[in-house]
Amino acid sequence: MTGNDVVETLNQFLKGQYMGIHAYEHHIQKLMDPYIKGEFQRIQQEHKNHALMVAERIQNLGGTPVDDEGMIGSIQGFFGQFKIPDTSSGIIESALTGEDYYGIQISEEIVKGDLDTESRQLIEEILDKDRQHVEFLNRLLQ
């Protein structure tokens, strides 16, 4: 594991954070329920804060952080916005899938093995917060 490997891995993770931020933006635009909209805005803000923390870590390692989700992520986000349901419960389920599958499962694969101790700790804290988002979204569905 070199410093470049860590920066590359963190940048891949950061792209996922940007995808999440944009996905929440599309969800928020469709939500009519003010409580759920406010909660989605809170979660989106937490993703923005996580992106800033990862970008800062990349800079501290001497790297340059990405500033968007990349070409593939952008295309996925563009088409994904048309698949968002119109009901609050459908929107919550869509966000839940994004948090659980993309936010946690794929992120765990991205960061497997290629991180120094400090970076791993940061990513684990972020993933723990994402797990809390999943629990919260599940409670909203009940």
N, C-alpha and C positions, 0 to 999 in steps of 0.2 A: 504494500500500500504506500503510494507516494502522495505528496501534497496535492499533485495534480489529480490523482484518482479521487481523493476526498473532495476537492472542489468540484470535479465533474459529477460525482454522486450527489453532492449537495445541490448543485444546479438542476439536476434531474428532479430531485425532491421539490425544489423551489418552483419548477414549472408546474408541478402538480398543485402546489398551493395557489398559483395564479389561475389554474383551471377551476379550482374550487371557488375562488373569489368571483370569477365570471359566472359560474353556474349559479351561485347564490343570487347574483344580480338578475339573472333571467327568472329565477324563481320569485324573487321579491317583486318584480314587475307584474307578475301574474296574480299575486296574492291579494285578496280583498279583505281578509280578516286582519284587523289592525294588531291584535295580540300576536298572531303567528308572524305577521310581517315584521313586527318589532323584534321577535326572537330570531328570525332569520337574519335581520340586520345585525344583531348582536353576534351571531355565529360568524357572519361574514367579516365583521370587524376583528374577531379573534383570528381568522385566517389571514387577514391583512397584517396583523401584529406578528403572527408566526412568520410570514414572508419577510418582514423587516428583520426579524431576529436571524433567520437563515442567511439573508443577504449580508448582514453584518458579520456573521461567522465566516462567510466566504471571503469577504474583504480582509478580515483579520488573518486569514490563511494566505493572503497575497493574491487571491483570485478576483475575477470580475463576475459579479452575480448577473444572471439573466434578468431581463426586466419584463418578460411576458411568458406565456405558456408554450411558445415555439409554434412553428408552422402546423405540425400535426395536431397539437392541442387546440390551436385556433380553429382549425377545420372541424375537429370533433365538437368544439363548443358551438360553432355556427350551426351545425346540423342538429346538435342536441337541443338547442333552444326551441326547435319546432316540435320536439317530442314531449315537451313538458305538458302534463295534464292541466285541465281547467279547474279542477276541484281542489279545495284545501288539502283533503286527505291524499289525493293523487300527487300533489306537489310535495307534500311531506314524504311520501313514499319514494318519490324521485330523488329528493335530497338525501334520504336515508341510504338509498342504493349508492349514491355518489360518495357519501361520507364513508360508508362501510367498505365498499369494494375499491373505489379509486383512492379515497382518502387514507384508508388504513391498509388493506390487503396489498395493493400494488405498491404503496409507499414502503411497506415492510420489505418487499422483494427488492426494491431499488436500493435500499440502504443496507442490505444484508452484507456484512463483511468489509465494506470499503470505507470505514469511518474511524477516525481517531476517537479517543475516549471522550473528549469534550464535545465533539460534534455528535457522537452517539447519544450522549446524555441529553443534548438539546432536542434531537429528533425524537427520542423516547418521551420527553415531556410533551412535545407537540402531539405525538400519536396518542398519548394518554388523554389529552384534551379532546382529540377527535373521537376517542371512545366515549367520552362524556357526551359529545354531541349526538352520537348514535343512541345512547341511552335516553337522552332528552327527546329526540325525534320519535323513538319508540313510545315514550310516554304520551307524546302528543297524539299518537294514533289510537291510544286506548280510550 
